[in-house]
Amino acid sequence: MSNEFHQTFGVSRRTVARGLAWSVPTIAVAAAAPAHAASSCIPTLRSSGGLTYT
């Protein structure tokens, strides 16, 4: 039956697993992006080098 399913739909379990493996980090980044954009932390470049956040 497993062979019939693969021949009928052309999608293997490995293909589904690969799609899930890529989608989980993408969803995590997309969920964090609005919170990062809304933060009021402003980086300032110091003359001695480095960044300070205000």
Secondary structure, DSSP 8 states (H G I E B T S, - for coil): -HHHHHHHH---HHHHHHHHHHHHHHHHHHHHHHHHHH----EEE-TTSSEEE-
